[in-house]
Amino acid sequence: MTVNGHQNGHAANGAGNGVVSNGDPSRYWVKPFVPNGAESFEDAKARFAKLIRDEDVAHWEEHGYVIIERFLSPQELEKADAAWQTHMPTWDEYISKEVAYKSLAGTSGRHVPGSTAAGVRYDFPYANDTLNQLAIHPFLVAFAERLAGRDDLLMSLGHLIGKYAGNGNFEQSLHSDYSNNTLVIPSKDSTWIDIPMITYLTDVTLDLGPTYVVSHQHTEPRKLMYDGFRHHTREDFPELYEVEKPAVVPAGSVIIYSMRTFHRGSAITAKEGCRIVQFTGFHTPNAPWMAPMDHQHRMGSAEMNRFLCYADAGQRQLIGFPPVGHAYWNDPDVVEAVGKRYPQIDMAPYRRNAK
């Protein structure tokens, strides 16, 4: 397997100064978390946090990104594979009904036909429990908490995106993701941080539109975050494209990066095939200038109700639901009313606060 231009058999995070291997991926294949069972989400995060390698955290801190290859177990990936196919076609399905599927856009209000980021796009929450759980996988949340140094993060984004060969130009310029995620410029200070991630649900080869990424070692000394340009084109910044690295990874892998990290989507040059990914991200709750998950058009939807009723209390908290123990739950009438709105939610943990 070649990852980021290096042969190593597992994951690699090359940035011109050596390679960090993630070792045997089976170390991540522990018992999956099941909401509303014997284990709480907080306990699950603590369990998965033990799997985080110091080397991977150090790589993220030095380069602005880290790739964890095959963190999803074969069983999790099999479920995820079936789950994304409830929302979009496989390549064989797509090509057999190309006329019907070519204009498929998904449900996102941010889908812009013809853009390099178009594809088929569905926004979190989804009409599928497996996809919802994947977006807030305890390993991903635990990793974000480790980077942020706190355990009260909020979900900032969630998108399921599919790109198909021959259906659009997905070649992008190098950019950082801040312009549509914050009103200002991302600070180096982790006190205020938003941590985006891309989980790859299909194998990514060089001709299937890999994400290209540039190490902070090349961008931070040049203060590119402060030059007034979000997009840095090949024509104007050819030297950046000489040091970019492709995330060529097997399905079940994730790239965890930063809002300060320059990266880009690339063209699908293969004649056939698709690339299916899950974008997610988590940010500190103390920064109103960062864009939180926009729930306004999802509140009251069947997808949101499904997520809230299936999720653990700790998972609900990720999207802004009042946590257990919050003063909001002091009023017993409020507790009962919320229970009536969501009859499938076990209100017992929230009821303990009622006076």
N, C-alpha and C positions, 0 to 999 in steps of 0.2 A: 504494500500500500504506500503510495506517495502522498504525503500530507505537507502542504506548504513547501513543496519542492524538495523534500527529504525522504529517503527510504529508511523506515525504522520499524515497520510492523505494527505500530500503535499510533497514538496521537503525537503530533509534533507541533511546536510553536516556534518556528524559526523566524528570526528577525535580523539575520546578518551577524549575530553574535552567539552562535551556538543553538542547540536544539534542546528542548525540554520534552522528554517522553513521559506520557501518562502511565506507562507500564501496563500491566494486565488489566483490561477494562472490567473483568469479572469482579474486581474489588468493589465496583459500584452496584453490582447486581444483588442487592439485598431485598428483604421482604418489602413489597410495595406498601405504601400507605393507603388505607381504606377509610374514608370519612365516616364518622359516627360509629366507630368500632371501639375496641378496648383501648386503642392508642389515640391520644389527642394529636392535633397537628403540631402543637408545640413540642411534644415528645418526639414526633417524627422528624421535625427539623433538627432537634438535638442529635438524633440517631444518624441522620444523613450528614450533619456537620462534621462528624468524626471521620467521614470519608474524604473530606477536603484536604488536599495536599498543600503543604506550605510552599512547595515549588511552584504550584499553579498560581497561588496568590501572589508570589513574588514576580512571576512572569507578567501577570496582569498589571501589577504596580509599575514594572519597568517598561513594558511595551504598550500598555493600554488595551490589551486583549489577551485572552487565553482560550485555547481550544481544548475541550474535554471530549475525547473520542469515545463513542459508544457508551455513554453514561446510562443510556436506557438499556435495560436488560432485553434479551431476545423476546421474552414474554410481553414486556411492556411495549416493545416495538411492534409486535404482532397485533396487539390491541390498537395501538396508534394507527397502524396501517389500515385496519378495518374502519377506524373512526374517521380518518380524513376522507375515505372513499364514500362516506355518507354525505359529504358536502361537495365533492368535485370528482371528476372522472379519472380513472387510470389512463395511461397513454393509449392502451388498446381500445378502451371505450371512447376516448376522445377522437381517435383517428377514424373509428367506425361510424361516428356521427358528428363529423367535423362541422358541418353546417349548423347543427343544433348547438354544439358546444362552443363554437368560435367566439360567440358574443357573450358567453357566460361571464358575469362580473362578480357575483356574490352579493353580499348585503351591505358592504361598507359604503358609508356616505362619502368616504375620501377616495373612492375609486375614480381615477381620471383616465378615460379611454385614450389610448395612444401614448400615454406617458411611459417612461422607462421603468416605472415601478408598478405598472398596471397589474397584469396577470388577473387571476381570479382571487378575490379577497373577501374574507368573512371576518367580522370583528367579534371579539370576546364580549359576552359569553356566547357559547354555541349551543346548538340543539343536540348536544352529545356530551355525556358525562366524562368520557375518556379524554376528549379534547379539552374540556374545562380543567380537568385535573392535571393534564400535561402542562397547561399554561402556568400553573402555580405548583409545579412539582416541588416537593420539599427540599430536594437537593439544590435546585435553582434558587429558591428563596433563602436557604441557608447560606449559599455562596454569596448572594447579594448582601445578606446581613453581615457576613464576615468582612466583606469589602467596606461596607458602610460603618461598621463598628456599633451597630444598634439593631434591636429586634422588633422595631415597630414600623417597618417599611410599608408603603402603600403600592399597589399595582399602578403602573403608569401607562401601560399599553398592552394590547393583546390582539394579534392578527394571525389568521391562517391564510397563507398565500400560496397559490399554485401558478407556475409558469410553464408554458407548453412550447415545444419546438415549433417554429414557423408561425407563431401567433404573437408577433410583436418584437420590437427592438428593446432589449433590456440592458443595453450598454449604458452605464452611467459614468459621470465624472467623479473623481474622489471628493468626498464631502464628509462632514460630521453631521450628526442628526439633531443638532440643537435647535435649528430655526423653527421647527414645528413641535418642539417639546419644551421650550422655555422662552420667556419673554426677554431674557438677557443672554449672557454668555456663560457656559458652564465653568464653574470655578474649579481650581485644583483641589480645594479644600473639601474633604469628604463629609464635612458637616452638612453640606448641601449637595447631594449627589443623586443622579439618576443613572441606573445601570441597565442598559439594554442587552438583550440576548437573542440569538437565533438558534432554534433547534431544528436540525435537518432531519426530515422524516423519510427522505429518499436519498440514495447514494448520490454524491456530487462528484462529477468528474470535470476535467478541464473544459470539456465542450458542453457541459450542462449548467452554465451560468454560475460558477463559484463566486462567493463573496471575496473580493480582494481587500486586503488590509495593510496599512502602513504603521510600522512601529512608532511609538512616541519618541524613540531615539532620533528619528529623522524629522519629526514635525515640531516637537516642543522647543528645541533650540532655535528654530526659525520663527517661533511665535506665530504660527499660521492661524491660531484661533483668534488672533487680534488684528489680522490684516484686512478685515472688512469683506472677505470673500467666503461664502459658505462652500461653493463649488470651486474646485481647482482643476482646470482642464488639462488634458495631456499637452495641448499646444503651449500653454502658459507655464506649466510646471512639469516638464518632461522628466526631471530628475526624481520626482516622487514616484512616477510609474516604473522607474528602473529598480526601485527597492520594494515595491508592493509584493505581497505574498498571497497566493490563492488558497482559500480554505477548501481543499480537496479532501473530502471526508466521507466515511460510510454513514448510512442512515443510523440515527440514534445518537449523533454527536451534537455538540453545542459550542458556539462561540460566544463568549461573554466579553463585552467590550465596554467602551465608555462614550459618553456624549462628546468627549474631546478627541475621539479616535477617528482618523480619516480612513474611510473605506468606500467601497462601491459595489453595486451589483454589476454583473457582466453579461454579455450576450450569450444566448444559447446558440452555439454554432452547430450542434448535432442536428441531424436530419430527423431524428425521432427521440422521444423521451420527455420527461417532465421533471420539474424540481418543486417539491412541496416542503414548505417550512412553516414553523410556528414562531412568530415574533412575540416576545414578552419583555417586560421591564419592571423595575421596582425603584422607587425613589423615597428619599427621606420626607417625613410629613411636615417639616418645619419650613417649607419653601413655597409660598403661594405663587411664586413666579414660574414654577414648574407646572407643566400640564399634567393634571391627574387624569386617570381613566375617565373619559367623558361618558357618563351614564345617562344623561338626560333623555336621549332618544331610546334608551334600552330599559329604563325603569318601567315596570309593569308589563314588560314583554314576557312571552312564554319562556324565552331563553334565560332571562334574568331570574325569573321565578324558579326555574329548574335548577340553576346554579345555587341559589341561596338555600333551597330546600335540601339539596344533596350535600352541600358543603359542611365542613366542620366549622365551629364557631371561630376558630383562629383563621380559617380561610376566608370567612365572610369579612373579617376585620381588614384583610388585605385590600378590599375594594371600598372601604369606608363605613361598613356596617358597625354600629356601636359595639365595642368589645364587652365581653362579660366583665362585670364589676364597674362599668361606667355609670356615672350619675344619671344618665338618661334613663336607666332601668329602675330608678328609685320609685317611680310612680307605678303602682300595680295596675292601674287602668291602661297605661301605655303598654305594659307587658302583655296584657290580655288582648289588646287591640292588635298588636303586631302578630300575636299568635293566630288571631282570626284572619289576618291578611295572608299569612303563610301557615296554613294548618299543618303542613308536613314538617315544620321546624320544631324540634324539641326545645321548648321555652324554659325548661327546668333550670338550666344554668343561669339564664337571665333573671329568672323569677327570684333567685336568692337575694337579689339586691332590693326587691320591692319592700316598701315600708307601709 
